[in-house]
Amino acid sequence: MSRIRRFSIGNPIDTEAVLKKLPKDKGGIPYFQRIQKMEVEKFSEDSQETMVQRDYLSYVMGPEVKIYGLGENVRGIDKRGWVYESNCTDDPNHTEGKHALYGAHNFFVVAGKETFGVFLDYPGKLTLDFGYTRMDEIHITPEEWNLDLYFLEGDTILEIVKEFRRLVGRSYIPPRWAFGYGQSRWGYQSEADIRAVVKGYRENQIPLDAVYLDIDYMEEFKDFTVDQERFPNFSDFVEEMKQEHIHLVPIIDAGVKIEEGYQVYEEGVKKDYFCKDQEGKDFVGAVWPGKVHFPDVLNKNARKWFGKKYKYLLDQGIEGFWNDMNEPAIFYSEKNLEQVMKKIKSMKYKNMDMWEVFAFRDLVNGLANNPEDYKSFYHKINGTSVRHDKVHNLYGYGMTRAAGEAFEELEPEKRILMFSRASYIGMHRYGGVWMGDNQSWWSHLLLNLKMLPSLNMCGFLYTGADLGGFGSDVTEDLLLRWLALGIFTPLMRNHSALGTREQECYRFTQTETFRKLIGIRYGLMPYLYSEYMKAALRDELLFSPLAFVYPEDDHAREVEDQLLLGESIMIAPVYTQNAKGRYVYLPEPMKLVRMRSVEEIETEVLEKGHYYVEVPLEEVVFFIRPGKIVPYTKSGQFVEEEYQEKDIRLLHFAEEKAEYEWYQDDGYGKDYENPKHYRKLQVK
Ligand code: GLC
């Protein structure tokens, strides 16, 4: 049994997160109480007492309550015990003390004596205090009281999540080659650099399907341009790479460079498609190219216009993109920079005390992504001017939707790869997300794992982190361990920042281990792709916390570092440096699979219980559930080489008969529903 109710407060902006709007429920909001009160607040010993208006939704949690969801955010799978913000933020330091990352995903499930799901459809800043102010209360505070609230009920958490996913619509499905391994780095400058990367992989027989083009491919960081000196024959080069079975995936940024003669800029100005400032002029921010305008992707016509710009690259043979800096990130605004410069000038020759030094430092640090800037520009939504901060979380969604809608028109028969940095629920229909600028830290390997089920709950199935870490210098063991998780994530991309240690696999000593590890991903593709497709087509999770599948099991409910992947597998990656292995909890008997490569496999049946499992750096360990099958194949150098049905082999933990429903299609087309794509694989 499942049930969804929609409540509406004030005048919500239609985010189009939900496919079909339900009629408003006329009753009172369930579970939560709206608390409106005046409170005395004193900021410090000697400060004056001030009266503060408090207005929030409150829910009292029993000690047993766990909270799941919120998509991309810091901290645990169980989100209880911290205050989160729904506020798309460009911040590369994903530490526990932060409150928001790049996405704004306002869906969560409260699981306790009563279990229910909540979706707050609100595109502005929202505070989700999950036991921070008071350990036993949830406090929800939108910046303004204009929102739609959905309450979902069902017999199990999985059922509630499925119901939610149905409400918001089918998750994005990428082409199959996008499940191959990809190499990226901010700093690949030219055709020669890319060729060297491909050579490094192919010569060492480490599989590879994609190389990502970061901002360096553009001419002066201008969207929809290619630098003619460094890529003199771009479409020939794209073709040359295709011959090597490599897809080039260029980045597109939100800001459009202000430059006379640059067509995208000139058209946008002429057609009035950029966001406006308070005076009605095109808003000026700055990102990579210096001063930019932001296309108003919340305005239908502007969105359509911006989307069509991708054609320039599609026409040159490109089949995939990543959308970046679309929170949107703003290095500085023209206006704020002017004021800051003035203040700094006035401080010249000053004997600054502590407070003045702090203030001086904050002036410069506060230039980027300044909340005041987000309040100083406007969108035109269905003819009405709306201040940006009120719809901040929709910008990345709008940009990716622009592309997604254009692809439907330009390439109706073909899947185009698309993933974004910023996102809101609803965007999951148009593209995936990567988890943004992480660091080469062991804690971020674990955070990568924890975000997977939360993102899946919110509809984002095509996702993954920058493997090896984006910022900081990676170590060889960290990259190996991270890849051992990455071989299970739909987006499997190694990406790193300019100035950090080079982290292409062939630059390290254990080339053979890299080859075999990534080879395991390719070997497991029949299972991984099939599970992805079924999860997308059935609105299900690809990654589940153990708590969702074994809700009666006290230990399973506590596990935060193992996940179920599809119907057959449990993963338990190592995320600690120098560890020889790790503790694993088996909530039921399982078959341990130890792979050195797809040709070197050992298995062992284990009873339910706690184990210390040794996992050398050269091995991947996972577990098969009772009665389940994992189809796999030999490993190759690129995805298209793999999929011969005759090569399918079966790993299984079946004492008697077992069956697996194997989904297999051409990986490009869109006739997803065709029953021919489903085949039964059987043992005994
Ligand atoms: C942003 C992106 C990162 C990219 C960089 C340069 O930080 O998140 O992935 O490499 O910009 O384009």
Residues whose N, C-alpha, C, O or C-beta is under 5 A from the ligand:
A	BS01	GLC	W186 D214 I215 D324 D437
